[in-house]
Amino acid sequence: GGAGRGSSLGADELEPLWLAQCNEFVYACALSHEATAPRFCVHGGPDKQLTVRDASTGRVLHELPIGGTVWCLSIGPANRCAVSGEFQLVQVVDLESAGLVLSLPHTGENPSYSVALTESAVIYTQENTCVRYGRDGSTYGWGDLPSYAALAKLVRMPMAKNIHAGWASLRSLALLQPWLINCREQSSGATFLQLAVTHGVDGAMLDTLLAEVPIIGLLRAHHPERVGGGAASAWHAALDQRSDIWVSRLVQAVVSGRVYATPAAMSPIAETFGALARKFPRQYLRLLSEMPLAFEDSCRLRSPHTRRLQVEVCGSRRFLLDGWWEDHYAASGLNFGFSPRALLAWAHSWIAEPDKLRRRTIYA
């Protein structure tokens, strides 16, 4: 080092800093863009892997299987690397962790020969076209939550060369944006989870979609007639399937407390106990034996006898019918015969008699 602008390079400056011998040809390579000195060097070729090296020493840090010959790669901000070639995907990889950040579908028959990545956009060649995802940082970037229409397109994308590029993209998106299953279609109000179940994604795909999101919405579609299959919710769509692959995952979500314990969220489940028992009895028994019961506040009646106790509260953990409350109820002459323990027993008795479940219960 030491040669400045306008000065000639000496013989020692022409010597390579390091040289790495590879087993196959190298078709593409790039350096990361740190302000001082680059940290990473990446390269790939017909060995079907992305090799990440220390830019200072040439030491191999990661070797990531790609699934096809690498023809192009680009390193963007935050040390994210986009790579593509002779496989049906454009993959964005984190060079620090060697983890997959995002997969985008490449539907052409021929390889992608060029790719570029910025903070908000990724662009790549696809035969005689250039494909861009993301706009700019102030509107929409490639890492933002996609719209329902974009997710639906990925689910319905057909397989090519034994690779389901759309589903591979969904898997990476589900890790990047777990809440995508609660995304709703504007015209019908159906959730993306309902579309995935209706389309019949396999168990592994559904596990991926449900894995990271802490709360799952089983909300009703506003206009079920506009939804493919006509189901009223994701729960109804799962009951319409022949296999219990889908309903078993949703039952697991319910019993593990990942579905909101509110009447709106639970109403699709409560109103279909009969259908669940007939079609999937094993899942029906599991739901009844393990489902989370909760006390639900409800106003029972107004008391005309006292100004201080105008409303009786049923099932609240904050206003239990003992101590101070008990004295005032006795003084007012009201007879409210439910304790929290009695309420829980009452809820179980209603669940044990399916004909009563046609009416509203305190199952929340």
C-alpha positions as CSV (number, residue, x, y, z in Angstrom):
1,G,0.0,0.0,0.0
2,G,1.0,3.6,0.0
3,A,0.6,4.5,-3.7
4,G,-1.5,7.7,-4.0
5,R,-3.3,9.2,-6.9
6,G,-1.1,9.8,-9.9
7,S,1.7,7.6,-8.6
8,S,2.8,4.4,-10.2
9,L,2.3,1.0,-8.5
10,G,5.3,-0.9,-7.4
11,A,5.8,-4.6,-8.0
12,D,4.7,-5.5,-4.5
13,E,1.3,-3.8,-5.0
14,L,0.6,-6.1,-8.0
15,E,0.8,-9.2,-5.8
16,P,-2.7,-10.6,-4.8
17,L,-3.7,-10.2,-1.2
18,W,-4.8,-13.8,-1.2
19,L,-5.7,-16.5,-3.7
20,A,-8.4,-19.2,-3.2
21,Q,-8.4,-22.3,-5.3
22,C,-12.0,-23.7,-6.0
23,N,-13.1,-27.1,-7.2
24,E,-15.2,-25.6,-10.0
25,F,-15.2,-22.5,-12.2
26,V,-16.2,-19.3,-10.6
27,Y,-18.9,-17.5,-12.6
28,A,-19.6,-14.6,-10.2
29,C,-18.0,-12.8,-7.3
30,A,-18.5,-9.6,-5.2
31,L,-17.2,-7.7,-2.2
32,S,-19.3,-6.1,0.5
33,H,-19.4,-2.3,0.7
34,E,-18.2,-1.3,4.2
35,A,-16.9,2.3,4.6
36,T,-13.4,1.3,5.5
37,A,-12.5,-2.2,4.2
38,P,-14.8,-4.9,2.8
39,R,-15.6,-7.7,5.3
40,F,-17.0,-10.3,3.0
41,C,-16.2,-11.8,-0.4
42,V,-18.8,-14.1,-2.0
43,H,-18.6,-16.2,-5.1
44,G,-20.4,-19.1,-6.8
45,G,-20.5,-21.2,-10.0
46,P,-21.4,-24.7,-11.1
47,D,-20.6,-26.1,-7.7
48,K,-24.2,-25.1,-6.8
49,Q,-23.3,-23.2,-3.6
50,L,-22.6,-19.7,-2.4
51,T,-19.3,-19.4,-0.7
52,V,-18.8,-16.6,1.8
53,R,-15.2,-15.7,2.6
54,D,-13.4,-13.3,4.9
55,A,-12.4,-10.5,2.5
56,S,-9.1,-9.8,4.4
57,T,-7.8,-13.4,4.6
58,G,-9.8,-15.4,2.1
59,R,-10.9,-17.9,4.9
60,V,-14.2,-19.6,4.2
61,L,-16.9,-18.5,6.6
62,H,-20.0,-20.2,5.1
63,E,-20.8,-22.6,2.2
64,L,-24.5,-22.3,1.4
65,P,-26.2,-24.9,-0.9
66,I,-28.2,-23.0,-3.5
67,G,-29.8,-25.7,-5.6
68,G,-28.3,-24.8,-9.0
69,T,-25.5,-23.2,-10.8
70,V,-24.8,-19.6,-9.7
71,W,-24.6,-17.1,-12.5
72,C,-25.1,-13.8,-10.7
73,L,-25.0,-12.2,-7.3
74,S,-25.1,-8.8,-5.8
75,I,-24.3,-7.5,-2.3
76,G,-26.6,-4.7,-1.0
77,P,-26.8,-2.7,2.3
78,A,-26.6,-4.5,5.7
79,N,-24.6,-7.3,4.1
80,R,-27.5,-8.9,2.3
81,C,-26.6,-10.8,-0.9
82,A,-29.0,-11.6,-3.8
83,V,-28.1,-14.7,-5.8
84,S,-29.6,-16.4,-8.8
85,G,-28.8,-18.6,-11.7
86,E,-30.0,-22.0,-13.0
87,F,-32.7,-22.5,-10.4
88,Q,-36.3,-21.2,-10.1
89,L,-35.5,-18.7,-7.3
90,V,-33.8,-15.4,-6.6
91,Q,-32.6,-15.8,-3.0
92,V,-31.6,-13.0,-0.6
93,V,-29.1,-14.2,2.0
94,D,-27.8,-12.6,5.2
95,L,-24.0,-12.9,5.1
96,E,-23.5,-12.4,8.8
97,S,-25.7,-15.4,9.9
98,A,-25.8,-17.3,6.6
99,G,-29.6,-17.4,6.9
100,L,-32.1,-17.1,4.1
101,V,-33.9,-13.8,4.2
102,L,-36.2,-14.0,1.2
103,S,-36.9,-16.1,-1.9
104,L,-38.5,-14.6,-5.0
105,P,-39.9,-16.7,-7.9
106,H,-38.0,-16.9,-11.1
107,T,-40.3,-18.5,-13.7
108,G,-38.2,-18.4,-16.8
109,E,-36.8,-21.6,-18.5
110,N,-33.3,-20.1,-18.8
111,P,-30.9,-18.9,-16.1
112,S,-30.9,-15.5,-14.6
113,Y,-27.7,-13.8,-15.7
114,S,-27.8,-10.6,-13.6
115,V,-29.2,-9.4,-10.3
116,A,-29.0,-6.1,-8.3
117,L,-30.0,-5.4,-4.7
118,T,-30.6,-2.1,-2.9
119,E,-32.1,-1.4,0.5
120,S,-35.6,-1.4,-0.8
121,A,-35.5,-3.0,-4.3
122,V,-34.3,-6.1,-6.0
123,I,-34.1,-6.5,-9.8
124,Y,-33.1,-9.5,-11.9
125,T,-33.2,-10.7,-15.5
126,Q,-35.7,-13.4,-16.6
127,E,-35.1,-14.3,-20.2
128,N,-36.1,-11.3,-22.2
129,T,-37.4,-9.3,-19.3
130,C,-36.2,-7.5,-16.2
131,V,-38.2,-8.1,-13.0
132,R,-38.2,-5.6,-10.1
133,Y,-39.6,-6.0,-6.6
134,G,-40.0,-3.1,-4.2
135,R,-40.3,0.6,-5.0
136,D,-38.4,2.9,-2.6
137,G,-37.8,3.3,1.1
138,S,-40.8,5.7,1.6
139,T,-43.5,3.5,-0.1
140,Y,-42.8,-0.2,-0.4
141,G,-39.6,-2.3,-0.1
142,W,-38.8,-5.9,-0.9
143,G,-38.8,-6.7,2.8
144,D,-42.2,-5.3,3.6
145,L,-45.4,-7.3,4.2
146,P,-46.8,-8.2,0.7
147,S,-50.5,-7.5,-0.2
148,Y,-53.1,-10.3,-0.2
149,A,-53.1,-10.3,-4.0
150,A,-49.3,-10.9,-4.1
151,L,-49.6,-13.7,-1.5
152,A,-52.4,-15.3,-3.4
153,K,-50.3,-15.3,-6.6
154,L,-47.5,-17.1,-4.8
155,V,-49.9,-19.8,-3.5
156,R,-51.4,-20.5,-6.9
157,M,-48.1,-20.4,-8.8
158,P,-47.6,-23.8,-10.5
159,M,-44.5,-26.0,-10.1
160,A,-41.7,-25.8,-12.6
161,K,-38.8,-28.2,-12.9
162,N,-40.0,-30.0,-9.7
163,I,-39.6,-26.7,-7.8
164,H,-42.6,-24.9,-6.3
165,A,-41.0,-21.4,-6.4
166,G,-44.2,-19.7,-5.1
167,W,-44.3,-21.9,-2.0
168,A,-40.5,-21.5,-1.4
169,S,-41.1,-17.7,-1.5
170,L,-43.9,-18.1,1.0
171,R,-41.7,-20.0,3.4
172,S,-39.1,-17.3,3.5
173,L,-41.8,-14.6,3.7
174,A,-43.5,-16.3,6.7
175,L,-40.2,-16.1,8.6
176,L,-39.6,-12.5,7.6
177,Q,-43.3,-11.4,8.1
178,P,-45.1,-13.9,10.4
179,W,-48.3,-11.8,10.4
180,L,-49.0,-12.5,6.7
181,I,-51.5,-15.2,7.6
182,N,-53.8,-12.6,9.1
183,C,-53.7,-10.4,5.9
184,R,-57.2,-10.0,4.5
185,E,-58.7,-9.6,1.0
186,Q,-60.4,-6.3,0.7
187,S,-63.4,-7.4,-1.4
188,S,-64.3,-10.5,0.7
189,G,-62.6,-10.0,4.0
190,A,-61.1,-13.5,3.9
191,T,-57.8,-14.0,5.6
192,F,-54.7,-15.4,3.8
193,L,-54.8,-18.4,6.2
194,Q,-58.2,-19.2,4.8
195,L,-56.9,-19.1,1.2
196,A,-54.0,-21.3,2.1
197,V,-56.2,-23.9,3.7
198,T,-58.7,-23.8,0.8
199,H,-56.0,-24.1,-1.8
200,G,-54.8,-27.2,0.1
201,V,-51.2,-26.4,1.0
202,D,-49.4,-29.4,2.6
203,G,-48.8,-29.9,6.3
204,A,-45.2,-28.7,6.2
205,M,-46.2,-25.5,4.4
206,L,-49.0,-24.8,6.9
207,D,-46.6,-25.5,9.8
208,T,-44.2,-22.9,8.4
209,L,-47.0,-20.3,8.0
210,L,-48.2,-20.9,11.6
211,A,-44.8,-21.3,13.3
212,E,-43.8,-17.8,14.1
213,V,-47.0,-15.9,14.5
214,P,-48.1,-15.6,18.2
215,I,-51.8,-14.9,17.6
216,I,-53.9,-16.5,14.8
217,G,-57.1,-14.9,13.6
218,L,-60.0,-17.3,12.7
219,L,-62.0,-14.3,11.6
220,R,-65.0,-14.6,9.3
221,A,-65.1,-13.4,5.7
222,H,-67.4,-10.4,5.2
223,H,-68.7,-11.9,1.9
224,P,-68.1,-15.7,1.9
225,E,-69.8,-16.0,-1.5
226,R,-66.8,-14.1,-3.0
227,V,-64.3,-16.6,-1.6
228,G,-63.1,-19.6,-3.5
229,G,-64.9,-22.6,-1.9
230,G,-67.4,-20.3,-0.2
231,A,-66.2,-21.1,3.3
232,A,-67.0,-18.5,6.1
233,S,-63.6,-18.7,7.8
234,A,-60.3,-20.6,7.9
235,W,-61.9,-22.9,10.4
236,H,-64.8,-23.7,8.1
237,A,-62.4,-24.2,5.2
238,A,-60.4,-26.8,7.2
239,L,-63.7,-28.6,8.0
240,D,-64.5,-28.8,4.3
241,Q,-61.3,-30.8,3.6
242,R,-61.2,-34.6,3.5
243,S,-58.0,-34.9,5.6
244,D,-57.5,-33.7,9.1
245,I,-54.1,-32.2,8.2
246,W,-55.5,-28.7,8.4
247,V,-58.0,-28.9,11.2
248,S,-55.5,-30.6,13.4
249,R,-53.1,-27.7,13.1
250,L,-55.9,-25.2,13.9
251,V,-57.0,-27.3,16.9
252,Q,-53.5,-27.2,18.2
253,A,-53.5,-23.4,17.8
254,V,-56.7,-23.2,19.8
255,V,-55.6,-25.5,22.7
256,S,-52.2,-23.8,23.0
257,G,-53.9,-20.4,23.4
258,R,-52.8,-18.9,20.1
259,V,-56.4,-18.0,19.0
260,Y,-57.9,-15.0,20.8
261,A,-60.3,-16.2,23.5
262,T,-63.1,-13.8,22.4
263,P,-66.6,-14.6,21.2
264,A,-65.9,-13.2,17.7
265,A,-62.8,-15.3,17.3
266,M,-64.3,-18.5,18.8
267,S,-67.8,-18.3,17.2
268,P,-66.7,-20.3,14.1
269,I,-65.5,-23.1,16.4
270,A,-68.5,-23.1,18.7
271,E,-71.1,-23.2,15.9
272,T,-69.4,-26.1,14.2
273,F,-69.0,-28.6,17.0
274,G,-71.4,-31.0,15.4
275,A,-69.7,-30.9,12.0
276,L,-66.3,-31.4,13.8
277,A,-67.6,-34.4,15.8
278,R,-69.0,-36.1,12.7
279,K,-66.1,-35.5,10.4
280,F,-63.1,-35.5,12.7
281,P,-64.1,-37.1,16.0
282,R,-60.5,-37.5,17.2
283,Q,-59.9,-33.7,16.8
284,Y,-63.3,-33.1,18.4
285,L,-62.4,-35.0,21.5
286,R,-59.0,-33.3,21.7
287,L,-60.6,-29.9,21.5
288,L,-63.2,-30.6,24.2
289,S,-60.6,-32.1,26.6
290,E,-57.9,-29.5,26.2
291,M,-59.7,-26.2,25.1
292,P,-59.0,-23.1,27.2
293,L,-62.1,-22.0,29.2
294,A,-62.2,-18.5,30.4
295,F,-64.6,-16.6,32.6
296,E,-66.5,-14.0,30.5
297,D,-67.9,-10.8,32.0
298,S,-71.6,-10.4,31.2
299,C,-74.3,-8.1,32.6
300,R,-77.1,-10.3,34.0
301,L,-79.8,-7.8,35.2
302,R,-80.3,-4.4,36.8
303,S,-81.3,-4.3,40.5
304,P,-84.2,-2.1,41.4
305,H,-83.5,-2.4,45.1
306,T,-80.4,-0.5,45.5
307,R,-78.5,2.4,43.9
308,R,-75.0,1.0,44.6
309,L,-75.5,-2.4,43.0
310,Q,-77.2,-1.7,39.7
311,V,-75.5,-4.5,37.6
312,E,-74.7,-8.1,38.6
313,V,-71.4,-9.2,37.0
314,C,-71.1,-12.9,36.0
315,G,-67.8,-14.6,35.8
316,S,-65.5,-11.7,36.4
317,R,-62.2,-12.4,38.2
318,R,-62.2,-8.8,39.6
319,F,-65.7,-8.9,41.2
320,L,-66.1,-12.2,42.9
321,L,-69.2,-12.9,44.8
322,D,-67.7,-13.0,48.3
323,G,-66.8,-10.7,51.2
324,W,-68.1,-7.2,50.7
325,W,-70.2,-8.1,47.6
326,E,-71.9,-11.0,49.4
327,D,-73.1,-8.7,52.2
328,H,-74.6,-6.2,49.8
329,Y,-76.3,-8.9,47.8
330,A,-77.8,-10.4,50.9
331,A,-79.0,-6.9,52.0
332,S,-80.6,-6.2,48.6
333,G,-82.6,-9.5,48.7
334,L,-81.1,-10.7,45.4
335,N,-80.2,-14.4,45.0
336,F,-77.4,-14.8,42.5
337,G,-76.4,-18.5,42.8
338,F,-73.2,-18.7,40.8
339,S,-69.6,-18.7,42.1
340,P,-66.6,-18.9,39.7
341,R,-66.3,-22.6,40.4
342,A,-70.0,-23.1,39.7
343,L,-69.7,-21.2,36.5
344,L,-66.8,-23.4,35.3
345,A,-68.8,-26.5,36.1
346,W,-71.8,-25.0,34.2
347,A,-69.7,-24.4,31.1
348,H,-68.4,-28.0,31.1
349,S,-72.0,-29.3,31.5
350,W,-73.0,-27.3,28.4
351,I,-70.1,-28.6,26.4
352,A,-71.0,-32.2,27.4
353,E,-74.5,-31.7,25.8
354,P,-74.0,-30.7,22.1
355,D,-77.7,-29.8,21.6
356,K,-77.2,-26.9,24.0
357,L,-74.3,-25.6,22.1
358,R,-76.7,-24.3,19.4
359,R,-77.3,-21.5,21.9
360,R,-74.8,-19.0,23.3
361,T,-72.7,-20.3,26.1
362,I,-70.0,-18.7,28.3
363,Y,-67.3,-20.5,26.3
364,A,-65.1,-17.6,25.3
